[in-house]
C-alpha cells in the first residue's frame, strides 16, 4: 500500500525510475550526489538524501541487498564491506565500479583543454613585450583572458615599418571555443584557435615558440 511499481536503473550518479523496461524517458531522477544514508529495514530500502527521503521495496532480500550495494558503490565510489552478495553479484558490482571510474576519468579528461605550446601565462602588457622581444621566433600567442572561462589571442605584425598589435577574445562553451570576431568563428580546441589565425593571415602570423617565455 502506498507503493507504485516501477523499473529502476543507475546512470552514473543518477537513480532513474521508469514506467516500463522499454521506456527511455524516466518518470523521476534521484541525484545520488545528495545521498546521506541507505538503510535496509523491514524489507525495504530507505534512501535519505538532502531534503528528501525515498522508500524502495524489492521482490526479494537478495535484490534489495544488490540495490543497496550498487547505490552505495556509485555514491561513494567504493564497495561497502558489509554486503552479503553472491559471488556473481559481487563480480557485477566490481565491474560496474571499474566502468564508472573509467567514465568519470574520461569526463575529466574531456573537460580539461589541451594547452598548445604558444599559450603563455602573461598579462596583456607582458604579451605585447614578449612578442616584441621575440619577433624573430613568432608573432602570435595565447594567454589567459579577462572575461571568464576563455583565453585571449595577441598578435604583432610589422606593416610599413609600424608594429600593429591586436588582441582577440576567445570564449569557452560546451562545444569548444568561439573567436569573438565580426562573424564569430567556432573551434574545437585551443590549437585550432591558433591555426585559424595562421590560415587567416595566410602565414603572416606564426605561433610563438615556448622557449622564449622567459624573455621578459
N, C-alpha and C positions, 0 to 999 in steps of 0.2 A: 504494500500500500504506500502510495506517495512516490514510487519509482517509475521511471519510463524506460522502456527497452531501447537501447541504442548500441551501435558499434563504436568501438574506440580505436584510436591509433596514435602512435607517437611520431611527431615530426620535429626532431631535434628537441628543443625546449618547449614545444607546444604539445599539449594533450588535446587531441581533436575528437569530437563526438559526431557520429554520422547517423542518419536515419536508416541506412542500409549498407550492405557491403560493397555495392556498386557505386555509391554516391561519391562525388568528388568535392562538393561544397559542404563543409562541416556545419552542423547546427550551432556548435559552440566551440570556442578555443580557450584552453586554460594555459596561462603562462607559468611554466614550472620555475622560471626565474624568481617568481614570487612565493615559492613554496617555503613553508616554515617547518611542518612536520607531516609525516604519513603514519597513521596509526591503524593497525588491524584490531578490530573489536567487534565481538558478537556477530561474526560472519560478514562484516562489511569493512571497507577501507574508508577511512576518514582523512581527507586531504585538507589540511589547514594552510591557506595561502593568506597573504597580507590583505585583510579586508574581505575575505571570502572563505567559506567552508563548503566542501563538496563531499557527499557520501556516495560511494560506489559499491554496488553489490554484485558479486560474480556468481557463476554457476557452480563453482567448486572451490574448496580451500586451496587446491594446487594453483588454480587460475588466479586466485586472489594474491597468493604469495608471489607468483610470477609478475603480476602487475605492480605489486609493491616494489619488487626488485628493479624492474625497468624504470619506474618513476623516480626512485631514489638515485639510481645509477645515472640517469640523464641529468637530473638536477644537480648532483654533487660531483659528477664525472669520476666516480669510483664505485665499485660494487660493495654493498653492505656486507659485513661479516656474519650477520645473524640470519641469513637467508636459509631456508630449508627447501632446496630445489633438487630435482632430479639432475643427473649429470648432463643430459641433453639440453635441459633448460639453462643450466649454468653455462654451457658452451654457447648457446644462443645469446645470452646476456653479455658474455665476454666479447663475442663477435660484434654485437651492436655497439659496445663501448669503443672498440677499436675503430669502427666505421665513423662513429660520431666524433672521435678525436681527429681523425683524418679530415672530416668535413669542416670542423672548426679551424684546423690548421690551414686548410686551403682557403677558407674565407678570410682569414687574417692576411695570408699571403696576397690574395687578390686585392685586398683593401689597401695594401701598402704599395705606394707607387715606386717604380724603379727609377732612381735618380740618375740622369745622364752625367757624363764626366764634365759637361760645361755648366753644371749647377754649382754656384758658389754662395757660401753663407756671408753675403756682404750687403751693405745698405745701398741705396740708390747712388749716393755720392761716391762711395767706395767702388761701386761698379764702374762708374764713369772714369775714375782714376785708374782702375785696373786695366780697362780696355785701352786707355791712352798709353800706359807704360808697356803694354804687351801687344801693340798693334801688329807687329810682325808675325804673331802666333795665333791670331784670331780676333774677331771683332763682334762677337755675339756671345752673350752669356745669359743664363737663367739664374734667378735669385729669389729669395723669399718675397712674397707680395705683402702689401699692407692692407689687403682687402679680404681677409678671411682665408678659407682653405684653398688657396690658389698660389700662383707664382707670378713673377714679373719677368719680362724679357727686356734686356738692354742691348742696344746695338750702337755701333760707332762706325761711320763711313766718312771718307775724305771726298768732298765734292768741290772741285775747282779750288783746291787748296784750303778749304774750310772744313773743320770737323763737325759733322752733323750727328748729334746724339738723339736717340729716340728710345722711348720706354713704352712697353705694351703690357696690358693686364691680361692674365690668363686665369679664368675662373675654373674651379673644380666642380664637377657634377657627377651623379652616379654613373653616367656613361663614359666619363673621361674628362676632357678639358675643352673649354671654349675660349678661343682667342678673341679678345674684345676689339673687333675691327668694325668699320662701317657696315660690312657684311660679315657677321660673325662666322668663324671657321672652327669646326669641331675636330679634335684629335683624340686618339685613344690612349696616348701616352705622352710623357714629357719629351722623350726622344723624338717623337713625331712632331711635337711643337717646334723643336729646334730645326728639324728638317724642313718644315713648312717655310720658315723664314729663309733658309738656304735656297730652296727652289724658287720662292717668290722673288728673291734678289738675283736670280739666275747666276748664283755662285759668288755674288759680290759680298755676301756675308758668310763667315766661317766660324763654327763654334770654337770658343777659346779652349786651349789645351790646359788641363788641370794643374800641371806643374808650375804654372805662373800664378797660382792663387796666393802665394806668399809675398808677391812683389808689391806690397802696399807701403 
